[in-house]
Amino acid sequence: MKLPPLNTLRFFDVAAQTESFVRAAERLHVTHGAVSRQVRLLEQSLGVELFERRNRALFLTAAGRALQSTTQAIFEQIEDTVQRLQLPLQDNVLVLSCEPTIAMRWLIPRLPDFHAAHPDIQLQLVAAGGAVDFARSGIDLALRRDDFHWERTLHSVKICDEWMGPVCRAGSQQAAQNPRLLHSRTRPKAWSDWHRLRGEGVRHRAGSEYEHFYLSIQAASAGLGLAMASALMVSDEIASGQLHAPAGFIADGSAYHLLSPQAFLPGCKRQRFADWVRCQSQACLAQLGLAQNDEPELPSPPQVR
């Protein structure tokens, strides 16, 4: 099937958005007669009426609404793609996708150090978790925990191991001795995994559930109970004395990785960020007396645990 000329679809899309040939002509920098002719050519090509013309006003027909829902999405995708193609021309821009909790509680407070150490790199942060579509998102790097499968074609650099442990507000004896357990929907098995790693049976206590991992940690900081937390994400609060980890931390077998569609070449902005974030994470774990397991960098994703 032969498609109508792309230009007619573009003129139609703008006319459908504005519901006016005159306003569409202003946006396209042409005459309103040119818009009218392109739309009429499209209608003739398709064999359907796309606009109902009444009293010098335009109204989309059912066919017009169906077509415009498609053309709008297509032209938005084209604009996004053009922007992404132009982005690599800015060699100093590094777009990082990072899981929200680690971004808010750990990474962002340390970014002034990164900017001071690498003033030539403009870091743009996007909060997101799970799989990332590098081809469509314009992302350079993704900081993720290896709790899902990623494409084997992606390049991976291990940043640090994940250490988990219960935390509560410092000085809260009730939370430490007779705790109300705080759960998170984003890590629903955190407590059961903790007991399993310690060789204990699952203990059922009164508790509360929060929508996100970040919220359960905040609740613990407020003295509402005992939350399971990543050592990395609470290292600052523990160092300041705001939070207490009564049972310490255990490596749960998972780890954080930087993912990239391109290789980490020596001296490139990806490698420089990887070196910096790995140094920062290891310093935090060392401050808590936790060691990084020496493992080779993984070229492909591990099995989901």
C-alpha positions in Angstrom: 0.0 0.0 0.0 1.4 3.4 -1.0 1.5 5.9 1.9 0.4 9.5 1.3 3.2 12.1 1.1 4.8 12.9 4.5 4.3 16.6 4.0 0.5 16.2 3.8 0.5 14.3 7.1 2.5 17.0 8.7 0.2 19.8 7.5 -2.8 17.7 8.6 -1.3 17.1 12.1 -0.8 20.8 12.7 -4.2 21.7 11.4 -5.8 19.0 13.6 -4.0 20.4 16.7 -5.1 24.0 16.0 -8.4 23.2 14.3 -7.7 26.1 12.0 -6.0 26.3 8.6 -5.1 29.9 9.4 -3.4 29.1 12.8 -1.7 26.0 11.2 -0.4 28.3 8.4 1.1 30.6 11.0 2.9 27.7 12.8 4.2 26.3 9.5 5.1 29.7 8.0 3.0 29.1 4.9 -0.3 30.5 3.6 -3.5 29.1 4.8 -4.3 28.2 1.2 -1.2 25.9 1.2 -2.4 24.1 4.3 -5.9 23.7 2.8 -4.4 22.2 -0.4 -2.2 19.8 1.4 -5.1 18.6 3.6 -7.3 18.2 0.6 -4.6 16.2 -1.2 -4.4 13.9 1.8 -8.1 13.4 1.9 -8.1 12.6 -1.8 -5.2 10.1 -1.3 -7.0 8.4 1.6 -10.5 8.6 0.1 -12.1 9.9 3.4 -13.0 13.3 4.8 -10.8 14.3 7.7 -12.4 17.6 8.6 -16.0 18.8 8.6 -16.0 22.4 7.4 -18.9 24.4 8.8 -19.2 28.2 8.8 -15.5 28.7 8.3 -14.8 26.4 11.3 -13.0 23.0 11.2 -14.1 19.9 13.1 -12.3 16.6 13.0 -14.3 13.7 11.7 -14.1 10.3 13.3 -11.5 9.4 10.6 -9.6 12.6 11.3 -9.5 11.9 15.0 -8.2 8.4 14.4 -5.5 9.6 12.1 -4.4 12.5 14.3 -3.9 10.2 17.3 -1.3 8.4 15.2 0.3 11.4 13.5 0.8 13.2 16.7 2.6 10.3 18.3 4.8 9.8 15.2 5.9 13.4 14.9 6.6 13.6 18.7 8.8 10.5 18.3 10.6 12.1 15.4 11.2 15.3 17.4 12.5 13.2 20.3 14.8 11.3 18.1 16.2 14.4 16.5 16.9 15.8 19.9 18.7 12.6 20.9 20.8 12.6 17.8 21.9 16.2 18.5 22.7 15.4 22.2 25.9 13.5 21.5 27.3 16.6 19.9 27.4 18.0 23.4 30.4 16.0 24.5 30.2 17.3 28.0 26.7 16.0 28.7 26.3 12.8 30.6 22.7 11.6 31.1 22.4 9.1 34.1 19.3 7.1 34.9 19.3 6.1 38.6 17.0 4.3 40.9 15.0 6.9 42.9 15.9 5.9 46.4 19.6 5.7 45.9 19.4 8.9 43.9 17.7 10.8 46.6 19.4 9.4 49.7 22.9 8.8 48.5 23.9 10.1 45.0 22.5 13.6 45.0 24.2 14.7 48.3 27.5 13.6 46.7 27.1 15.3 43.3 28.9 18.5 44.5 32.0 16.4 44.9 31.6 15.0 41.4 31.1 18.5 39.9 34.2 19.7 41.7 36.3 16.8 40.5 34.9 16.9 36.9 33.8 20.4 36.2 33.9 19.7 32.4 31.1 17.1 32.6 27.5 18.2 32.8 25.6 15.5 34.6 21.9 15.2 33.9 20.0 12.9 36.4 16.9 10.9 35.5 15.1 9.0 38.4 14.0 5.6 37.2 14.4 1.9 38.0 14.3 -1.4 36.2 15.0 -1.9 32.5 16.0 1.0 30.4 15.7 1.5 26.7 18.9 3.2 25.7 17.9 3.5 22.1 14.8 5.6 22.8 15.5 7.3 26.1 18.6 9.3 25.3 20.3 7.8 28.5 24.1 7.4 28.6 24.3 5.3 31.8 21.9 3.5 34.1 22.7 2.8 37.8 20.8 -0.4 38.7 20.7 -3.2 41.2 21.0 -6.6 39.4 17.5 -7.8 40.4 16.4 -8.1 36.8 17.7 -9.3 33.5 19.2 -6.9 31.0 20.3 -7.3 27.4 23.6 -9.2 27.1 24.7 -6.6 24.5 24.9 -3.9 27.2 28.2 -3.1 28.9 28.2 -3.5 32.7 30.6 -2.3 35.4 30.0 -3.5 39.0 30.0 -0.6 41.4 29.5 -2.3 44.8 27.8 -5.1 46.7 24.4 -4.6 48.3 24.4 -4.8 52.1 21.1 -4.9 53.9 20.1 -4.5 57.5 17.3 -3.2 59.8 17.6 0.4 60.9 15.7 2.5 63.4 15.9 6.0 64.9 18.9 6.2 67.2 17.9 6.0 70.8 14.6 4.3 70.0 14.8 1.3 72.4 11.3 0.1 71.6 12.0 0.0 67.9 15.2 -2.0 68.5 13.8 -4.5 71.1 10.1 -4.9 70.3 10.0 -3.5 66.8 7.2 -2.6 64.5 8.4 -3.8 61.1 8.2 -1.4 58.3 7.7 -3.0 54.9 8.0 -1.6 51.3 6.1 -2.7 48.2 9.1 -2.1 46.0 11.2 -4.6 48.0 8.5 -6.9 49.5 10.8 -9.8 50.3 13.4 -7.7 52.1 12.5 -9.0 55.6 12.2 -12.6 54.6 15.5 -12.5 52.7 17.1 -11.0 55.8 15.9 -13.8 58.1 16.9 -16.4 55.5 20.5 -15.0 55.2 20.7 -15.1 59.0 19.5 -18.7 59.1 16.4 -17.7 61.1 12.7 -18.5 60.6 10.4 -15.7 59.4 9.1 -13.8 62.4 5.6 -12.3 62.2 5.3 -9.0 64.0 2.9 -6.1 63.7 4.0 -3.7 61.0 3.2 -1.1 58.4 3.6 -1.2 54.6 4.8 1.7 52.5 4.5 2.3 48.8 8.2 2.8 48.3 11.5 1.8 49.8 12.4 5.4 50.4 9.3 6.0 52.5 9.9 3.0 54.8 13.4 4.3 55.6 11.9 7.8 56.2 9.4 6.2 58.6 12.2 4.6 60.5 14.0 7.9 60.7 10.8 9.3 62.2 10.8 6.6 64.9 7.9 4.7 63.5 9.6 1.3 63.6 12.3 -0.8 62.2 12.9 -0.7 58.4 15.0 -2.9 56.2 17.5 -0.7 54.5 20.5 -0.7 52.1 23.7 0.2 53.9 24.6 2.6 51.1 21.3 4.5 51.4 21.6 5.1 55.2 25.3 5.5 55.5 25.1 9.3 56.1 22.4 9.0 58.7 24.3 6.3 60.6 27.5 8.4 60.4 25.6 11.4 61.8 24.0 9.3 64.6 20.4 9.9 63.3 19.9 6.2 62.5 21.1 3.0 64.3 21.6 -0.5 62.8 21.1 -2.8 65.8 21.9 -6.0 63.9 24.4 -4.7 61.4 24.3 -5.4 57.7 24.6 -8.6 55.6 25.6 -8.8 51.9 22.5 -10.2 50.2 24.2 -11.4 47.1 23.0 -8.6 44.8 25.1 -5.7 43.6 24.8 -2.3 41.9 26.0 -2.0 38.3 26.5 0.8 35.8 24.9 -0.2 32.5 25.8 1.4 29.2 25.1 0.8 25.5 28.8 1.6 24.8 32.0 0.3 26.2 33.7 2.2 29.0 36.8 3.5 27.2 39.7 4.8 29.3 39.3 8.5 30.1 35.8 8.8 28.6 33.0 10.5 30.6 31.4 7.2 31.3 34.5 5.7 32.7 35.3 8.8 34.7 31.8 8.7 36.3 32.1 4.9 36.9 35.5 5.4 38.7 34.1 8.2 40.8 30.8 6.5 41.9 32.7 3.3 42.7 35.2 5.2 44.8 32.3 6.9 46.6 30.4 3.7 47.3 33.4 1.8 48.6 34.3 4.7 50.9 30.8 4.6 52.4 30.9 0.9 52.9 34.4 1.1 54.4 33.1 3.7 56.9 30.5 1.2 58.0 33.2 -1.6 58.3 31.8 -3.4 55.2 34.1 -4.8 52.6 33.6 -4.9 48.8 33.8 -8.4 47.5 36.5 -8.5 44.9 34.8 -9.9 41.8 35.5 -9.3 38.1 33.4 -6.8 36.2 30.5 -8.5 34.6 30.1 -8.2 30.8 26.6 -9.6 31.0 23.8 -9.7 33.6 23.7 -12.3 36.4 20.8 -14.5 37.1 18.0 -12.9 39.1 18.2 -13.8 42.7 
